[in-house]
Amino acid sequence: MTAQEKYELWVEQVPAGTAMGEELAALAGNAEEIQSRFGADLTFGTAGLRGVMGAGTDRMNIYTVRRAALAYGQYIKAADLPDTCAIAYDTRNNSRLFSETCAMALAEVGIHVFLYPDAAPTPMLSFAVRHLKTGGGVVMTASHNPAPYNGMKCYGSDGCQQTDEPAAEVFRRMQALPMISETKGTFQECLDSGKVEYIGQDVYEAYYAAVLSQSLTGSEIPGSGLKVLYTPLHGTGLKPVTTLFDRLQVDYDVVTAQATPDGNFPTCPYPNPETAPAFDEAKKVIDAPGAPKYDVVIATDPDADRVALAVPLADGTLRRLSGNELGCMFLEYIVSTRAAGGDLPAAPKTIKSIVTTPMVRDIASAFGVETIDVLTGFKYIGSTILGLENQGRENEVVFAFEESCGFLKGTYVRDKDAQVASMLAAELAAVTKRQGMNLAERMDSLYAKYGWYTNQVRSIDLDGEKGKKLCADFIDALRQDPPKVIAGLDVKTIDDYQNSLRTDCASGDKTPLDFPKSNVLGFFLDGRGQAMLRPSGTEPKLKVYFFAADDSPAAAEKKLAAIMEDMDARLKAFGVIS
C-alpha cells in the first residue's frame, strides 16, 4: 500500500471524534506529512518499537502498540512459556496509556498480566519477570530520547531484552495482523475480571532487598561526611533511588526543579545523563548562596537504567565522569574490595561491550579477573549471564557494564540498573572521601596506575534510507579494502563482526569471532589506538568509537585526535559527512 492509501484506511477506521481522528483529519492534503507518517511502518527489533508519538504507521500510538502487543502475546502463547507477562512504564507522555493498551491486548489473547501500578524503572521490570516467573515482560519507555519519543521494549522469560530470533518472530506475527484493530472492553474490566492485576508492594521490597544485597561498604556511608546531590531528570528514579539512600543513611538532596515526573522534560529537552546539559540544574543548586558542599552529583535517566556522575571541583566547575571512567572505577572498587575480603569467586569474570574502553582489561587482569567482550546492547550481557547461569556459574560475574553509562552488579536482573549503580556510587564516594580524595582524584589515580586512556564517540546522523545505505556502503568499502595505516599507526588486527573473522594484518591469518553477526568493524592499532564503526540499532545514526592510550594525558589526547582526524577524512571522502 502507498502512504496515501494507508492514510485513507486510517481515516476510515479510526473514530472521527477521537483525538487521533482529529489529528488524522488535520493531515488532509499534506502529502509530505502523510508520507512521513505512513511511508514506512515502525519495525519491531531487539529494542522492540521506538519512534515519535502520533498518528501513523511509522509513529508510536495505541494502534501500533496494540498490534505489537497482540503479536508478542501470540509469541508467548506459541512458545513453551508461562502464559503470563509483567509490564512497566516510565514517566513519558502516554507511557501509562500505552501500558494499559498493551495489557488489554495481552489479556485478549489469554496472557495474564502483572502491571506496575505507578511509573517504575526498566530494571524493576526485568526483576518482576524473574521474581514472578512470567513468560515475558514489556516496558514502555524511550530511554533518554527527547520528549516526542516513546517505545515498547519486550523481554524474555529470563528478564533479558529479546534477542534477534524471538524479536524476528514477533515482527513476523505483527506483520500478519491488521494495522488497526479496536480494543475489546475497557482496562477497568480487565482489572475487575482478574486478567490484569497490579504488582504488589512485596515485589518492590524484594527488589530493594536484592539491590541492597549487592552493597559492599554501605556501613562506610554514615559518618563519612558524604553529601550527595541527586537528580532523576523528571524520570522514574526518584522513589527507588531515594528509598535506597534512606536505608543506607546517605545524606542527600534532590534537585527540586527535576524531581517532578514530567514527560515533557522541561529542564532538559534531551534527558540523557551522559550529556553536560543534564547537570545544568544541579549546577544551579550547587552555586546557590548557602548551598552545602556536595561531594558528588548523581543523575539517572527517565527509565532509571543509566546513571552518570559529576564531581564539584574547588574551582567551581563540574567534572563529569564518562561511562567508561565510572565503569572502571566501579570495577576496581568491586574487585579490590572483594579480593581484600577473600570474597572473589574462583573464576571471576567481568563483562563489557566491544565498544567499551580497553582499560577494563588492565584493571581486571591485575586482579586475575577474566574480561568477556560482547556486542553492544545490554541484552548480550544478559544472554552471557544466562549462559553461565545454565551452568550454575552466574555468580562468577563480578561486574558488567557498557560505555553508555549502563552498569550491573549482581544477577538479580538482566539489564543495566541505575539503582544499584547509584548505591555503588554513594559507597565509592564515601570510601574515597574517607581516604582524603574526591572521585575525580580517584579516577586520576587509576590513570596513573594503568595508563592514560581516552576515548570519544562520534554519532553521525544519517539522512533516512539513503543515509543508511551510504553508511553501510562505507563500512563495506573499509571491509573490502581496509587501511593498513591509520594516523601513522600500523593496523595490527581487524575485527569484522559481520563475517565473524579477526584478521592479523601482519600474517594475514584469520581466526573466527564467536559473536552474533553484526555490521561492526574494528581496527586495532599499534600504540594502543582503536577505531570501531557500527550503525546504531535504535536510531538512524552511524556511531564511531575512538580509543587511545599513552603514558600521559596529553600524549593520549594527541593520539586520539590524530585517529579521529584520519577517520574523518575517510568519512568525508566517501560523502558520509560534509
C-alpha atoms as one frame of an Amber mdcrd trajectory, in Angstrom:
protein
   0.000   0.000   0.000   1.125   3.550  -0.664   1.389   6.095   2.122  -1.755
   7.812   0.857  -3.685   4.519   0.777  -2.674   3.686   4.330  -3.626   7.171
   5.434  -7.071   6.824   3.853  -7.547   3.456   5.562  -6.747   5.015   8.944
  -9.109   7.919   8.296 -11.825   5.389   7.512 -11.219   3.146  10.529 -10.145
   5.493  13.340 -13.206   7.010  15.079 -13.595  10.587  13.866 -14.454  12.062
  17.261 -11.273  10.915  18.962  -8.062  12.942  19.361  -6.323  10.688  16.835
  -9.235  11.004  14.429  -8.892  14.783  14.581  -5.119  14.521  14.149  -5.647
  12.446  11.002  -8.223  14.869   9.640  -5.765  17.731  10.047  -3.307  15.920
   7.757  -5.641  16.011   4.756  -3.849  17.325   1.677  -0.434  17.438   3.394
   1.385  14.944   1.166   4.764  15.484   2.813   3.472  14.805   6.325   1.388
  11.835   5.167   4.499  10.349   3.540   6.488  10.929   6.737   3.891   9.205
   8.920   2.698   6.446   6.582   5.583   5.926   4.166   7.002   3.191   6.411
   5.949   1.075   9.374   7.649   1.049  12.760   9.800  -2.055  12.786   9.984
  -4.416  15.739  13.512  -5.464  16.628  15.591  -6.401  19.656  14.819  -2.953
  21.073  11.107  -3.501  20.341   9.342  -0.441  18.941  10.657   3.101  19.235
   9.585   6.265  17.473   7.951   9.675  17.593   4.430   9.653  19.036   1.498
  10.497  16.796  -0.952   9.125  14.239   0.505   6.909  11.527   2.074   3.541
  10.848   5.550   4.980  11.448   4.586   6.507  14.793   4.082   5.302  18.348
   0.353   5.262  19.125  -2.296   2.976  20.634  -2.741   1.116  17.334   0.920
   0.342  16.697   1.334  -0.630  20.361  -1.767  -2.852  20.256  -0.585  -4.555
  17.063   2.850  -5.291  18.565   1.312  -6.434  21.878  -1.051  -8.858  20.132
   1.916 -10.306  18.223   4.005 -10.578  21.393   1.113 -12.293  23.168   0.791
 -14.779  20.301   4.529 -15.445  20.564   4.271 -16.207  24.297   1.258 -18.467
  23.741   3.011 -20.407  20.959   6.248 -20.863  22.915   6.817 -23.225  25.811
   6.456 -20.349  28.292   4.072 -19.422  31.119   1.041 -17.524  29.802   1.934
 -14.510  31.941   3.638 -11.165  31.353   4.875  -8.283  33.521   4.536  -4.670
  32.333   6.166  -1.436  33.496   6.164   2.096  32.147   8.169   5.258  32.649
   7.180   8.914  33.087   6.966   9.764  29.379   3.816  11.173  27.863   1.392
   8.342  27.015   3.511   5.655  28.703   0.708   4.684  31.086  -1.860   4.714
  28.245   0.393   2.513  26.124   0.988   0.124  29.038  -2.754  -0.272  29.592
  -3.291  -0.741  25.842  -0.629  -3.433  25.879  -2.127  -5.107  28.951  -5.586
  -5.297  27.334  -4.158  -6.754  24.110  -2.199  -9.402  26.007  -5.253 -10.284
  28.107  -7.277 -10.607  24.909  -5.029 -13.424  23.663  -5.041 -15.213  27.006
  -1.971 -13.775  28.760  -2.313 -12.940  32.460  -0.737  -9.530  33.090   1.101
  -8.179  36.138   1.275  -4.376  35.796   3.218  -1.934  37.938   0.648   0.487
  39.402   2.939   3.502  39.003   5.820   4.502  36.770   8.798   2.244  37.505
  12.398   1.880  36.291  13.185  -0.513  33.459  15.347  -2.771  35.696  12.355
  -3.246  38.008  10.536  -4.767  35.020  13.410  -7.183  34.462  13.274  -8.046
  38.164   9.499  -8.628  38.102   9.826 -11.035  35.157  12.313 -13.150  37.098
  10.649 -12.778  40.503   7.142 -13.605  39.242   8.470 -16.208  36.763   6.465
 -14.762  33.881   6.687 -15.778  30.243   7.922 -12.324  29.305   7.868  -8.640
  30.049   7.198  -5.270  28.439   8.302  -1.771  29.405   7.016   1.410  27.803
   9.990   3.741  27.500  12.189   5.532  25.001  15.058   5.660  27.480  16.830
   9.024  27.135  15.344  10.130  23.798  13.683  13.590  23.581  10.108  14.127
  24.730   8.339  13.416  21.391   9.552   9.788  21.507   8.250   6.684  23.199
   8.909   2.985  22.835   7.937  -0.557  23.736  10.710  -2.952  24.805   9.995
  -6.668  25.151  11.788  -9.111  27.432  12.228 -12.858  27.554  11.357 -15.083
  30.485  14.933 -14.710  31.773  14.393 -10.969  32.298  16.688 -10.047  29.413
  15.701  -7.976  26.385  14.661 -10.131  23.467  17.478 -11.143  21.154  17.360
 -11.381  17.367  15.483 -14.638  16.829  12.469 -14.106  19.132  12.229 -10.443
  18.080  12.094 -11.509  14.426   9.301 -13.976  15.246   7.262 -11.265  16.982
   7.762  -8.956  13.997   6.649 -11.696  11.603   3.455 -12.178  13.598   2.953
  -8.422  13.825   3.087  -8.002  10.055   0.357 -10.615   9.652  -2.056  -8.602
  11.837  -4.288  -5.733  10.699  -2.744  -2.277  11.062  -5.769  -1.139  13.052
  -7.977  -3.069  15.444 -10.027  -1.729  18.289  -9.588  -2.798  21.899 -12.298
  -5.073  23.236 -13.754  -3.827  26.523 -12.044  -1.461  28.942  -8.964  -1.565
  31.101 -11.086  -1.459  34.241 -12.960  -4.537  33.034  -9.631  -6.341  32.657
  -8.769  -5.422  36.249 -12.203  -6.439  37.541 -12.046  -9.800  35.781  -8.579
 -10.541  37.182  -6.975 -10.802  33.727  -4.771  -7.874  34.719  -3.524  -7.324
  38.266  -1.331  -4.702  39.807   2.085  -5.700  41.119   2.125  -5.583  44.908
   4.443  -3.880  47.364   6.064  -7.238  48.125   7.729  -7.182  44.701   9.086
  -3.680  45.345  10.502  -4.838  48.674  12.048  -7.929  47.107  13.715  -5.697
  44.532  15.111  -3.329  47.174  16.430  -6.294  49.139  18.134  -7.652  46.008
  19.828  -4.323  45.304  20.926  -3.839  48.909  22.394  -7.346  48.923  24.960
  -6.041  46.416  26.298  -3.466  48.889  29.983  -3.849  49.684  30.780  -0.998
  52.077  27.410   0.544  52.898  28.452   0.821  56.524  31.116   3.333  55.434
  28.475   5.886  54.407  27.134   7.085  57.816  29.737   9.225  59.489  31.779
   9.730  56.313  30.554  13.293  55.864  29.460  12.458  52.334  26.953  14.878
  50.787  25.168  13.787  47.596  23.068  15.792  45.146  20.704  13.604  43.123
  18.571  14.325  40.048  16.112  11.884  38.435  15.748  14.154  35.353  11.941
  14.072  35.715  12.016  10.283  35.499  11.301   7.112  37.440  14.402   7.065
  39.636  13.177   9.432  42.354  11.361   6.947  44.604  13.634   3.881  44.287
  16.938   5.761  44.450  15.918   7.866  47.453  14.438   4.773  49.149  17.819
   3.065  48.870  19.643   6.202  50.014  17.377   6.459  53.049  18.024   2.849
  54.004  21.780   3.347  53.631  21.622   6.626  55.587  23.012   8.669  52.707
  22.936  12.428  53.332  21.448  13.713  50.076  19.416  16.470  48.458  17.275
  16.190  45.323  17.356  18.749  42.526  13.858  20.137  43.100  13.439  21.502
  39.567  13.862  17.973  38.151  12.143  15.921  40.852   8.593  16.006  39.460
   7.851  13.282  36.882   7.202  15.101  33.604   7.248  13.579  30.124   7.923
  16.983  28.580  11.321  17.144  30.344  11.066  20.944  30.675  14.533  21.441
  32.190  16.433  19.011  29.948  14.942  18.517  26.449  17.423  15.682  25.823
  17.276  13.845  29.177  20.495  11.898  28.813  22.741  11.879  31.905  25.757
  11.356  29.618  25.426  14.959  28.374  26.536  18.195  30.056  23.093  19.911
  29.977  21.681  17.145  32.195  23.687  18.700  35.047  22.696  22.337  34.439
  20.001  22.393  37.135  22.282  20.608  39.589  24.946  23.256  38.973  22.408
  25.957  39.888  21.768  24.175  43.199  25.497  23.883  43.891  26.093  27.550
  43.104  23.139  28.846  45.135  24.037  31.055  48.144  24.381  28.962  51.289
  24.377  25.643  49.412  26.106  22.693  51.105  29.445  21.456  49.834  28.426
  18.498  47.689  30.882  15.677  47.027  29.137  14.152  44.024  26.160  14.705
  41.721  24.283  11.574  40.641  21.906  11.686  37.672  19.631   8.919  36.364
  17.820   8.876  33.020  13.988   8.777  32.664  13.643   4.994  32.927  16.426
   4.802  35.541  18.597   2.211  33.880  21.550   4.557  33.250  23.469   6.680
  35.728  26.135   9.350  35.376  28.220  11.277  37.910  29.783  14.712  38.159
  32.240  15.918  40.767  32.149  19.538  42.009  35.723  20.861  41.959  37.355
  23.540  44.070  37.449  25.966  41.130  33.649  25.916  40.884  33.430  23.669
  37.839  31.893  20.227  37.490  33.980  17.334  36.209  31.659  14.875  34.552
  32.829  11.268  34.630  32.213   9.276  31.462  30.561   5.869  31.441  33.956
   4.333  30.748  35.549   6.141  33.689  32.763   5.303  36.100  32.721   1.672
  34.966  36.465   1.365  35.515  36.167   2.876  38.998  33.284   0.570  39.884
  35.215  -2.463  38.622  38.370  -1.585  40.572  36.324  -0.830  43.693  34.381
  -4.104  43.479  37.279  -6.444  42.742  39.717  -4.792  45.151  37.158  -4.821
  47.976  36.167  -8.422  47.338  39.800  -9.523  46.937  40.723  -7.867  50.234
  37.881  -9.728  51.913  38.781 -13.047  50.275  35.391 -12.969  48.569  36.272
 -13.192  44.861  34.890 -16.317  43.149  37.326 -18.929  41.885  36.945 -17.856
  38.257  35.844 -14.198  38.393  34.587 -12.506  35.246  33.667  -9.027  34.106
  31.578  -8.450  31.002  31.800  -5.404  28.754  30.674  -4.375  25.295  33.178
  -4.328  22.434  32.982  -0.506  22.316  33.844  -0.094  25.998  37.313   1.103
  26.993  40.135  -1.474  26.833  41.306  -0.089  30.193  38.920  -2.642  31.684
  41.264  -5.462  30.714  44.213  -3.887  32.522  42.249  -3.475  35.742  40.651
  -6.912  35.532  43.905  -8.752  34.798  45.597  -7.070  37.780  43.150  -8.962
  39.998  43.029 -12.196  37.999  39.601 -11.396  36.552  38.667 -12.573  33.046
  37.197  -9.994  30.664  34.400 -11.137  28.361  33.532  -8.976  25.351  30.013
  -8.898  23.877  28.253  -6.929  21.160  26.776  -3.533  22.005  23.477  -3.774
  23.866  22.844  -4.987  27.388  20.796  -7.885  26.018  24.100  -9.520  25.049
  25.438  -9.072  28.579  22.206 -10.601  29.897  22.481 -13.513  27.478  26.061
 -14.161  28.597  24.956 -14.222  32.234  22.153 -16.630  31.278  24.664 -18.949
  29.624  26.693 -19.020  32.822  23.542 -19.446  34.903  22.625 -22.537  32.900
  25.950 -23.972  34.076  25.380 -22.851  37.674  28.175 -20.290  37.338  26.372
 -16.927  37.185  27.989 -15.812  40.452  31.341 -15.746  38.650  30.241 -12.417
  37.126  31.516  -9.717  39.467  30.512  -6.733  37.333  29.159  -5.869  33.876
  28.910  -2.572  32.058  28.867  -0.731  28.765  30.291   2.681  27.952  26.880
   4.354  27.641  26.508   4.564  31.439  24.859   1.156  31.888  26.068  -0.843
  34.917  25.116  -4.042  36.725  26.461  -5.698  39.852  24.694  -8.944  40.662
  22.419 -11.180  38.618  19.036 -10.354  40.162  18.137  -8.524  36.911  19.383
  -8.988  33.363  19.530  -5.336  32.403  21.530  -2.293  33.390  20.334  -0.839
  36.678  20.779   2.768  37.783  19.561   1.926  41.296  22.419  -0.451  42.109
  24.823   1.916  40.334  23.596   4.871  42.414  24.122   2.812  45.568  27.633
   1.829  44.461  28.379   5.461  43.604  27.442   6.576  47.116  29.544   3.813
  48.673  32.522   4.549  46.455  32.285   8.289  47.124  32.105   7.670  50.879
  35.104   5.317  50.880  37.040   7.735  48.682  36.245  10.698  50.950  37.454
   8.745  53.972  40.717   8.284  52.030  41.038  12.043  51.619  40.164  12.191
  47.913  37.254  13.001  45.675  36.096  10.782  42.819  37.912  12.843  40.176
  41.178  12.335  42.045  40.420   8.637  42.420  39.952   8.323  38.659  43.231
  10.104  38.016  44.975   7.676  40.375  43.702   4.806  38.207  45.053   6.525
  35.105  48.428   6.956  36.800  48.464   3.248  37.626  47.064   1.675  34.455
  47.812   4.245  31.745  46.074   7.340  30.439  43.158   6.107  28.393  40.961
   8.451  26.461  38.050   7.895  24.144  35.365   9.683  22.179  32.197   8.632
  20.385  31.146  10.343  17.180  27.449   9.969  16.408  26.658  10.838  12.780
  23.044  11.455  11.818  22.020   9.649   8.641  19.556  11.058   6.124  16.823
   8.413   6.059  17.187   5.263   3.978  19.618   6.985   1.605  21.887   7.844
   4.528  21.647   4.346   5.971  22.697   2.852   2.629  25.625   5.271   2.325
  26.725   4.289   5.842  26.502   0.563   5.011  28.406   1.117   1.751  31.150
   2.986   3.622  31.637   0.172   6.126  31.621  -2.370   3.278  34.262  -0.350
   1.422  36.510  -0.417   4.501  35.813  -4.123   4.838  36.814  -4.853   1.243
  39.850  -2.567   1.167  40.922  -1.951   4.764  43.556   0.673   5.558  46.992
  -0.596   6.517  47.824   2.540   8.496  45.578   4.943  10.435  47.035   8.212
  11.758  50.544   6.895  11.187  49.878   3.796  13.291  50.004   0.356  11.732
  46.723  -1.550  11.793  47.538  -4.722  13.739  44.226  -6.570  13.622  40.777
  -6.062  12.116  37.652  -7.467  13.730  34.810  -7.988  11.260  31.689  -8.938
  13.177  29.610  -9.231  10.003  31.808 -12.034   8.692  32.823 -13.266  12.169
  36.537 -13.002  11.417  39.578 -11.479  13.082  42.420 -10.735  10.670  46.045
 -10.450  11.739  47.308  -7.806   9.314  50.976  -8.825   9.589  50.490 -12.532
   8.877  47.150 -12.479   7.092  45.912 -15.201   9.424  42.180 -15.244  10.080
  40.518 -16.597  13.215  36.788 -16.901  13.900  34.962 -14.444  16.159  32.336
 -16.144  18.301  29.725 -13.375  18.237  26.293 -12.979  16.675  26.669 -11.400
  13.235  26.531  -7.616  13.316  27.656  -4.908  10.902  30.522  -3.749  13.088
  34.120  -3.205  12.027  37.013  -2.655  14.425  40.576  -1.517  13.725  43.207
  -2.163  16.403  46.372  -0.109  16.011  49.960  -0.191  17.207  50.454   2.060
  20.213  47.108   1.274  21.889  44.855   3.024  19.388  41.480   1.784  18.194
  38.517   2.721  15.996  35.167   0.887  15.904  32.327   1.597  13.465  28.726
   0.461  13.797  25.288   1.675  12.728  23.011   2.412  15.693  20.499  -0.303
  16.458  17.756   2.129  17.517  18.350   5.354  15.558  19.412   6.383  12.015
  22.991   7.067  13.072  26.499   5.846  12.404  28.499   5.561  15.599  32.291
   5.643  15.517  34.148   4.850  18.738  37.726   6.083  19.104  40.193   4.937
  21.763  43.794   5.846  22.577  46.150   5.302  25.480  49.601   6.609  26.338
  51.883   7.455  29.232  50.466  10.950  29.721  47.062  12.564  29.179  48.489
  14.981  26.600  50.034  12.180  24.539  46.861  10.123  24.699  44.699  13.071
  23.600  47.085  13.883  20.737  46.927  10.288  19.516  43.136  10.230  19.786
  42.810  13.469  17.811  45.014  12.084  15.038  42.964   8.874  14.766  39.743
  10.879  14.637  41.133  13.255  12.003  42.193  10.316   9.820  38.751   8.666
  10.050  37.007  11.989   9.409  38.943  12.355   6.170  37.740   8.910   5.061
  34.139   9.713   6.011  34.284  12.986   4.064  35.860  11.384   1.009  33.004
   8.874   0.894  30.362  11.542   1.404  29.080  10.291   4.768  29.868  13.672
   6.341  30.428  17.026   4.707
